[in-house]
Amino acid sequence: MILRQFLHTGPVGISYLFGCGGKAAGAVVDPVGDIQFYLRAAEETGMRIRFVIDTHIHADHPSAGRRLAEASGAAYVLSSTAEVAFPFHPAPDGEVLSLGNVAATVMHTPGHTPEHVCLLVSDGTRADEPWFVFTGHTLMVGDLGRTELAASAEEGARAMFASVQRLKRLPDYVEVLPGAFSGSICGRRLSGKPSSTIGFERRHNPAFRMDDESEFVSTMLRDVPRSPVDAARVRAVNAGLSGAL
């Protein structure tokens, strides 16, 4: 297994390169900015990028996903529920993206946006059990993602509650690799630590540990952070529904 985590500050976010070094098969999750950065990282780790995956259609920054997929010859992956105006690899819930000895299982986790997905990753050279999960803006360290960027806040919160129940069923030891950290406006009380585990978040993340749906929805509707600048247009651009920013 090869895993590289890249922390960004303008905007605040996290992207990843991961895959199987032995089979030279890699993927990039939630890329932003200069695509040469990811192409160089793949070359340095000896991997060919086979998939470029956006966990959701972003509203706070332009995605580099499609540009990177085109430049690397990779498939551009979004949830099969995504509504976009360009060709892409539509990943249904439960699809396994194979990267040599590494497997990433797609989990539909709507809430932050309707098309949000997480990726549950295992390394067959070590164990059949999942090792870590890319959680995008669904589960972050210390909080969950906001829910009103692509739906009503209440509708998004109810979808988020169901998605959280899926993540709660994962073993405590599974590592959480989120799409943002403190400073991002996609969450309220985000930690500056850019990784965690399901078990730690289950114990110490107030929103994640809630079991009552009504209480959860009420909590998610309070203290919503300010919206990203021009959020609707940024999301439309990333969906191919509007011209470039």
C-alpha positions in Angstrom: 0.0 0.0 0.0 1.1 3.5 -0.9 -0.7 6.4 0.7 0.1 10.1 0.5 -1.9 12.8 2.2 -1.7 16.4 0.9 -2.9 19.3 3.1 -4.1 22.4 1.3 -4.7 25.9 2.8 -6.2 27.9 -0.1 -8.8 26.6 0.1 -8.5 24.4 3.2 -8.8 20.8 2.2 -7.1 17.4 1.9 -6.4 15.3 -1.2 -4.9 11.9 -1.4 -2.8 9.6 -3.7 -3.1 5.9 -2.8 -2.8 2.5 -4.4 -0.7 -0.6 -4.9 3.0 -0.1 -5.5 3.6 -3.7 -6.5 1.0 -3.4 -9.4 1.8 0.2 -10.1 -1.9 1.1 -9.8 -3.0 4.3 -8.1 -5.9 6.7 -7.6 -6.3 10.3 -6.5 -9.1 11.5 -4.3 -10.4 15.1 -4.3 -7.6 16.9 -6.2 -7.3 20.7 -6.2 -5.0 23.1 -7.9 -2.1 22.2 -10.2 -2.5 18.8 -11.7 1.3 18.5 -12.2 1.6 18.1 -8.5 -0.3 14.8 -8.6 1.3 13.6 -11.8 4.7 14.1 -10.2 3.7 12.3 -7.0 2.4 9.3 -9.0 5.6 9.2 -10.9 7.8 9.4 -7.8 5.8 6.5 -6.2 5.9 4.4 -9.4 2.2 4.4 -9.9 -0.1 4.9 -12.9 -3.2 6.9 -12.0 -6.2 4.7 -12.9 -8.9 6.5 -11.1 -9.5 10.2 -10.2 -12.3 10.4 -7.6 -14.2 13.3 -6.3 -16.1 12.4 -3.2 -18.7 15.0 -4.2 -19.3 18.0 -6.4 -17.5 20.7 -4.5 -19.0 24.1 -3.8 -16.0 25.8 -2.2 -13.3 25.4 -4.9 -12.8 24.4 -8.5 -12.1 20.7 -8.7 -9.0 19.5 -10.6 -10.6 16.1 -11.1 -11.5 16.1 -14.7 -8.3 17.8 -15.8 -6.2 15.3 -13.9 -8.2 12.4 -15.3 -7.8 13.6 -18.9 -4.0 14.2 -18.4 -3.4 10.9 -16.8 -5.7 8.7 -18.9 -7.7 7.8 -15.8 -11.4 7.3 -15.3 -13.1 10.2 -13.6 -15.3 8.8 -10.8 -18.3 10.3 -9.2 -21.3 8.8 -7.5 -23.8 7.2 -9.9 -26.3 9.7 -8.5 -24.3 12.7 -9.6 -26.1 15.1 -12.0 -23.4 16.5 -14.2 -23.1 17.6 -17.9 -20.1 15.6 -18.9 -19.1 11.9 -19.3 -17.8 10.2 -16.1 -17.5 6.8 -14.5 -20.8 6.5 -12.5 -19.9 4.5 -9.3 -22.9 2.7 -7.7 -23.0 2.0 -4.0 -20.9 -1.1 -3.4 -18.7 -0.9 -6.5 -15.2 -2.0 -5.9 -12.5 0.0 -7.6 -9.6 -2.4 -8.0 -6.0 -1.1 -7.8 -3.9 -4.3 -7.8 -3.8 -5.6 -4.3 -5.7 -2.5 -3.0 -9.5 -2.3 -3.2 -11.7 0.8 -2.7 -15.4 0.1 -2.1 -17.7 2.9 -2.9 -20.2 3.9 -0.1 -23.0 6.3 -1.0 -23.1 8.8 1.9 -25.5 11.6 1.0 -26.0 14.5 3.3 -23.2 17.1 2.8 -24.4 16.9 -0.8 -26.8 14.4 -2.4 -24.1 12.6 -4.4 -21.5 12.3 -1.7 -19.5 9.1 -1.5 -16.9 7.6 0.9 -14.3 5.0 0.0 -13.6 2.1 2.2 -10.1 0.8 1.4 -8.4 -2.6 2.1 -5.0 -4.0 1.2 -5.1 -7.6 0.3 -1.5 -8.2 1.1 -2.2 -7.5 4.7 -5.8 -8.5 5.4 -9.3 -8.7 4.0 -10.6 -6.3 6.6 -10.9 -2.6 5.7 -7.9 -0.5 6.8 -9.2 3.1 6.3 -12.0 5.1 4.9 -11.9 8.3 2.9 -14.8 10.2 4.3 -14.7 13.5 2.3 -16.9 16.1 3.9 -19.2 13.5 5.6 -17.2 12.6 8.7 -14.3 14.9 9.6 -12.2 14.9 12.7 -14.4 16.5 15.4 -17.5 17.2 13.4 -19.6 16.3 10.4 -20.0 18.3 7.2 -22.6 21.1 6.7 -25.8 20.0 4.9 -27.3 22.9 3.0 -25.0 23.4 0.0 -27.0 21.4 -2.4 -30.4 20.8 -0.7 -32.4 22.2 2.2 -30.5 22.0 5.4 -33.1 19.7 7.0 -33.2 17.4 4.0 -29.5 17.2 4.0 -29.3 16.6 7.7 -31.8 13.7 7.5 -29.7 12.1 4.7 -26.6 12.7 6.7 -28.1 10.9 9.7 -28.6 7.8 7.6 -25.1 8.0 6.2 -23.6 8.3 9.6 -25.3 5.1 10.7 -23.5 3.3 7.9 -20.1 4.7 9.0 -20.9 3.8 12.6 -21.1 0.2 11.6 -17.5 0.1 10.6 -15.0 -1.4 13.1 -13.5 1.0 15.6 -9.9 0.4 14.3 -10.8 1.7 10.8 -8.8 4.9 10.2 -10.7 8.1 9.1 -9.1 10.1 6.4 -11.3 13.2 5.8 -11.5 15.8 3.1 -10.9 18.8 5.3 -9.4 20.0 8.7 -9.6 23.1 10.9 -10.0 26.3 8.9 -12.5 24.8 6.4 -15.9 26.3 6.3 -17.5 22.9 5.6 -17.6 22.0 9.3 -18.0 23.7 12.7 -15.6 22.3 15.2 -13.0 20.6 13.0 -9.7 19.5 14.5 -6.3 20.5 13.2 -5.4 16.8 13.2 -6.1 15.5 9.7 -6.9 11.9 10.6 -8.6 9.8 13.3 -10.4 6.5 13.7 -14.0 5.4 13.7 -13.7 4.4 17.4 -12.2 7.8 18.5 -14.8 9.8 16.6 -17.6 7.5 18.0 -16.4 8.4 21.5 -15.4 12.1 21.1 -17.3 13.6 18.1 -20.6 15.0 19.5 -22.5 14.9 16.2 -21.2 11.5 15.1 -22.2 9.8 18.3 -25.8 11.1 18.3 -28.4 8.3 18.0 -31.6 10.3 18.0 -32.5 11.6 14.5 -34.5 14.6 15.8 -31.8 15.8 18.0 -29.3 15.2 15.2 -31.2 17.3 12.8 -31.7 20.1 15.3 -28.0 20.2 16.0 -27.1 20.2 12.3 -29.4 23.2 11.7 -27.7 25.3 14.4 -24.6 27.5 14.0 -24.2 26.8 10.3 -20.9 28.3 9.1 -21.0 31.1 6.5 -21.4 29.9 3.0 -18.5 29.5 0.7 -18.1 32.5 -1.7 -20.2 32.0 -4.8 -21.0 28.5 -3.7 -23.9 27.8 -6.2 -21.8 28.9 -9.2 -18.7 27.0 -8.1 -20.8 23.9 -7.7 -22.4 24.5 -11.1 -18.9 24.9 -12.7 -17.7 21.6 -11.2 -20.8 19.9 -12.5 -20.2 21.2 -16.0 -23.4 23.3 -15.9 -21.6 26.7 -16.1 -18.6 28.2 -17.7 -15.2 28.4 -15.9 -14.7 30.6 -13.0 
